[in-house]
Amino acid sequence: MQPPIPFRKGHGTQNDFVLLPDLADALELTESRVRALCDRRMGLGADGVLRVVPSEVDADTWFMDYRNADGSIAEMCGNGVRVFARYLVDAGLVKRGGFVIGTRAGDRRVEVHDDDTVTVHMGAVRVFGESSATVQNMLFPGVAVDVGNPHLGCQLPEGSTVDVLDLTAQPGYDRALFPNGVNVEFIQELGPDAIRMRVHERGVGETRSCGTGTVAAVKSWLHSKNRTTGSATVDVPGGQVSVVITDDGSTLTGPAEFVAEGTLSSQWWTAHR
């Protein structure tokens, strides 16, 4: 019989995750189990699941097996990486400071600071086109951005606020440009180095925050000003992060917090295979 399975529950600016330590790489993480874990009534409730497994490429690196709440596999999650990194330090699997985490979008270097905030080196950020999103029959022009996963950053007109948008349903988007779906960010400028953002994540819905989305939002905001580099604080419903875009990369800095830990019963795990 499958023994009880340990878990931790954490969040990065209220983008929340169930983290499953699987150091022996033995858990079968099916779509059904992910959906059940993330269900906020029948499960633990989360925007996604982070499975901690050894890297198949480098014995000194841990791999973040990330799944969206609908069970689909995702390439990268900036808030998830911060929570993942904090867990590795708390569990004594790595030393506090700088180290590398493996993701489907490639290795990501992180720094876990003394105050438990985490900086993630998010890699290159690439604008690959212009498109638009539709919400409530309103059309919002946007910039297509690759942060290891696909995004569409839509800058709101001056004087508009992200508060009025209904992001319950998936915004309409160009499925030819985004054949695997897209995370859609809506951006409101607050000042010369500050923006607000709301996001609809593919496979999840609207979330309180999206790490890769904040990077994409800053990149698209800079692009709207004909700038290729810069930095900004990003206010999201779940808090605030800081993003820096350089010629050859980007960083995301923000909190990572744990709120609970426990075990999943073997009966529950078996029932949701």
VENTAFEN-V810777 format. One record per residue. N is the residue number from 0. SS is DSSP state (h for helix, s for strand, l for the rest). PHI is phi in degrees with one decimal (* if undefined). PSI is psi as a letter, one per 30 degrees, with the letter a starting at -180 (NA if undefined). Layout:
n ss phi psi
N SS PHI PSI
N SS PHI PSI
//
This chain:
n ss phi psi
0 l * k
1 l -62.9 k
2 l -69.8 l
3 l -53.4 k
4 s -108.4 k
5 s -71.4 l
6 s -145.1 l
7 s -131.3 l
8 s -117.2 k
9 s -145.8 l
10 s -151.7 l
11 s -121.3 j
12 l 46.2 h
13 l 67.0 g
14 s -87.9 j
15 s -106.0 l
16 s -142.6 k
17 s -95.6 k
18 s -105.5 k
19 s -115.5 j
20 s -68.5 j
21 l -132.9 i
22 l -66.7 f
23 l -94.4 g
24 l 53.1 h
25 l -115.9 f
26 l -82.1 k
27 l -92.5 j
28 l -95.7 i
29 l -81.0 l
30 h -59.2 e
31 h -62.0 e
32 h -67.4 e
33 h -62.8 e
34 h -61.1 e
35 h -68.6 e
36 h -60.2 e
37 h -83.7 f
38 l -64.6 k
39 l -85.6 g
40 l -118.4 e
41 l -95.9 f
42 l -127.9 a
43 l -87.8 f
44 l 85.1 j
45 l -171.9 l
46 l -84.5 f
47 s -175.4 l
48 s -121.7 k
49 s -113.4 j
50 s -101.7 k
51 s -93.7 j
52 s -133.5 l
53 s -66.1 k
54 l -70.4 k
55 l -78.6 f
56 l -99.8 e
57 l -134.1 k
58 l -65.0 f
59 l -92.9 g
60 l -117.6 k
61 s -98.7 k
62 s -103.2 k
63 s -94.5 j
64 s -85.4 j
65 s -102.7 k
66 s -126.4 k
67 s -69.7 l
68 l -62.0 f
69 l -86.3 g
70 l 94.7 f
71 l -73.8 l
72 s -85.3 k
73 l -118.8 l
74 l -76.0 e
75 l -159.6 l
76 l -152.5 j
77 h -65.2 e
78 h -68.7 e
79 h -63.2 e
80 h -61.7 e
81 h -64.6 e
82 h -63.9 e
83 h -59.8 e
84 h -63.5 e
85 h -60.6 e
86 h -62.5 e
87 h -57.9 e
88 h -70.2 e
89 h -60.1 e
90 l -83.9 f
91 l 76.0 g
92 l -81.5 f
93 l -141.7 l
94 l -87.6 k
95 l -57.5 k
96 l 128.2 b
97 s -102.3 k
98 s -161.4 l
99 s -114.8 k
100 s -118.1 k
101 s -85.3 k
102 l -137.0 l
103 l -68.6 f
104 l -93.2 g
105 l 111.3 l
106 l -68.1 k
107 s -126.9 k
108 s -81.0 k
109 s -130.5 l
110 s -129.7 k
111 s -95.7 j
112 l -86.7 l
113 l -62.3 f
114 l -89.3 g
115 l 71.2 g
116 l -73.6 l
117 s -132.3 k
118 s -103.4 k
119 s -113.9 k
120 s -82.2 j
121 l -84.8 f
122 l 85.3 a
123 l -68.5 k
124 l -120.8 k
125 s -125.1 k
126 s -82.5 k
127 s -127.1 g
128 s 156.1 l
129 s -123.0 k
130 s -154.9 a
131 s -157.2 l
132 s -124.2 l
133 s -118.3 k
134 s -133.7 k
135 l 51.8 h
136 l 64.7 g
137 s -106.1 k
138 s -99.6 k
139 s -119.3 j
140 s -62.0 k
141 s -149.4 l
142 s -117.3 k
143 s -80.9 k
144 s -131.4 k
145 s -103.8 j
146 l -119.6 h
147 l 91.4 f
148 l -141.1 l
149 s -86.1 k
150 s -137.9 l
151 s -131.1 j
152 s -95.5 j
153 s -110.8 j
154 s -81.9 k
155 l -76.4 l
156 l -61.0 l
157 l -56.8 k
158 l 92.4 f
159 l -87.7 l
160 l -129.3 k
161 h -69.7 f
162 h -62.2 f
163 h -82.3 f
164 l -78.7 k
165 l -100.4 j
166 l -104.9 g
167 l -61.7 e
168 l -97.6 l
169 l -60.2 k
170 l -60.4 k
171 s -69.2 k
172 l -152.5 l
173 l -80.0 j
174 l -73.3 f
175 l -72.5 e
176 l -76.9 e
177 l -123.1 i
178 l -66.3 f
179 l -104.5 g
180 l 87.6 l
181 l -155.1 k
182 s -89.1 k
183 s -113.3 k
184 s -107.7 k
185 s -115.7 k
186 s -120.1 k
187 s -120.5 k
188 s -76.3 k
189 s -104.4 f
190 s -177.4 a
191 l -65.6 f
192 l -141.8 h
193 s -150.6 k
194 s -136.3 l
195 s -112.6 l
196 s -147.2 k
197 s -121.9 l
198 s -140.6 k
199 s -109.7 j
200 s -90.0 k
201 l -63.3 k
202 l 78.0 f
203 l -132.2 e
204 s 111.6 a
205 s -68.8 k
206 s -120.3 l
207 l -73.1 f
208 l -169.9 l
209 l -149.9 j
210 h -64.2 e
211 h -63.0 e
212 h -64.9 e
213 h -67.6 e
214 h -66.5 e
215 h -62.0 e
216 h -63.7 e
217 h -65.6 e
218 h -62.4 e
219 h -69.8 e
220 h -63.6 e
221 h -62.7 e
222 h -59.8 e
223 h -66.5 f
224 l -104.3 g
225 l 59.9 h
226 l -116.4 k
227 l -104.4 f
228 l -133.4 l
229 s 153.6 a
230 s -143.9 l
231 s -163.4 l
232 s -84.1 k
233 s -123.5 j
234 s -87.2 k
235 s -121.4 l
236 l -55.0 f
237 l -94.9 g
238 s 146.9 b
239 s -143.1 k
240 s -130.6 l
241 s -120.3 k
242 s -127.4 k
243 s -124.4 k
244 s -111.7 k
245 l -115.8 l
246 l -64.3 f
247 l -122.9 g
248 l -179.8 a
249 s -161.8 l
250 s -131.9 l
251 s -130.6 k
252 s -124.5 k
253 s -172.6 a
254 l -79.3 l
255 l -142.8 k
256 s -130.2 k
257 s -110.3 k
258 s -122.1 f
259 s -161.8 l
260 s -149.4 l
261 s 177.9 a
262 s -133.5 k
263 s -92.1 k
264 l -69.6 k
265 h -62.5 e
266 h -64.2 e
267 h -62.4 e
268 h -60.2 e
269 h -65.8 e
270 h -66.5 f
271 l -109.8 g
272 l -72.6 NA
//
